[in-house]
Amino acid sequence: MGAYGTDEKIRWLGACLLVLCLWGASRATAASPPSAAECLGCHASGVMGAPRVDAAGYAHGRHGAFSCITCHASITSIPHPAQVAPVTAKTCAGCHAAAYQSYLSTAHGQAAALGLADAPTCASCHDPHLALPPTDPASRVSPAHRLATCGGCHTGADPKLAGYDPHPQPDDPAKSALVTWAHYFMVALLAGVFGFFGLHTLLWLQRSFVGRARGELAPLRHFGGPHIQRFSVADRLTHLTVILSFMLLALTGLPLMHPTAAWAPALTHFFGGVHEMQLIHLVNAAITFGYFFFHLCYLGYRVLVKKQRYRLFGEDSLIPNWTDIKDIGRNFLWFLYLAPPPKMGRWTYWEKFDYWAVFWGVAIIGASGLLLAAPVFFTRFIPGIWLNVSFVVHSEEALLATGFIFIFHFFHNHLRPQNFPIDVAIFTGRVPLERFKEERPLHYERLVSEGRLEQSIVPPPSTLMTVISVIFGAAVVVTGVVLIALVIFAG
């Protein structure tokens, strides 16, 4: 035998096994999650600076049946580090999926989803350690306490602000018939506009390809020779302002509408964050109001001061008339190879639609946006539920505006085969005379009959101006098309 006998070896082996068992037990004890009672051992009294939790209230609330680590999953043992992973709205979504989805459809949830650190979360309104139903007078969202809860962020809030629904369900009239009917109206408007112009665009596209193949549309692509002055400097500067402000509104608004899309955080980061993006959005909203009122004043000056009443009531008017209705019918007949295309005047029916869509859009998006930008001020005069109506209208009208501009407006003016890739007329203000004759024969004939053709003829734009216009126009079109594609794929 060696230095040790058999009994000695057995004793050493037993000691080793005992150490291993004790070590394993200690590891198992350390790894076992703490119970609510253990957590309240510190948090009920606030010992060592721990956030206080009302033990009786916690037990009485709906969350009393759960362990603390149901929400605080990062805590695996006690004592735990002073800094632990925060509980977010996504944590609450594990049990409250429907409430989380409705939260994401509000400004609160959108900002939080984009990473805004001070965005309101579930715990901003609901005390998770005193989880009581809204009918309980002690609940922070009960009628008795709701205004105080809202006032925690919205200083100086009027009682009417408490009528805002932080968990809206636009499809449920039982919650608010007003919000539901606003939603249904906007859905019907979206379906009507997209349905009509979607069919219009598809038919026009196929007819244009056939027309190009047959040589019917070849005369439309002329750049040299004399030009017609089609747009004034004021028209072009106004349109340039519309382009820049609208693009920035779309770039800063769409991430908020689709905060969970894969591209939304990157676009938010590009603008510097949620607060910075909101500021850019508000500035460009103010610019939108500015060009809108400038145009009204400019139009009033030309009609009232310069006596150009034909701009409202004559053939140069942008007000729709019976001829436009007939032109729509004739164009559809042309799309279907049943008739020649209609002869157009100064303004086509789709250009008039574009023009009046701006009036509608500025009024609807602008009014709803004002309410959302200053909720405390406006709810001094109107019930808080109108904020929910405004949010629905603002979001869905924004979808209508961006979809229409980036698909149909771009097709009408740039992407249809006659104009592809860019029509620079709105940037240079000039159109080749030969193309003008083909596109707007009624306007051409009127200029000739009235003896105004010669005074409307101008030299072609410079090469530099044309190149700049093409580059700028192409950049805007590509950006818009990419944006609307991202929105479509975001669902």
Secondary structure, DSSP 8 states (H G I E B T S, - for coil): --SS-HHHHHHHHHHHHHHHHHHHHHHHHHHS---HHHHHHHHTTTGGG-----HHHHHHSGGGGS-GGGT-TT--SSS--SS-----HHHHHTT-HHHHHHHHTSHHHHHHHTT-TTS--HHHHS-GGG---TTSTTSTTSTTTHHHHHHTTSTT--GGGGG--SS--TT-TTT-HHHHHHHHHHHHHHHHHHHHHHHHHHHHHHHHHHHHHHTSSGGG---SS-EEE-S-HHHHHHHHHHHHHHHHHHHHHHHHHSTTSTTHHHHHHHTTSHHHHHHHHHHHHHHHHHHHHHHHHHHHIIIIIS--THHHHSTT--S--HHHHHHHHHHHHHHTTSS------SS-HHHHHHHHHHHHHHHHHHHHHHHHH-HHHHTTTS-THHHHHHHHHHHHHHHHHHHIIIIIIHIIIIISTTT-S---HHHH-EEEHHHHHHH-HHHHHHHHHTT-HHHHEE----HHHHHHHHHHHHHHHHHHHHHHHHHHHH-
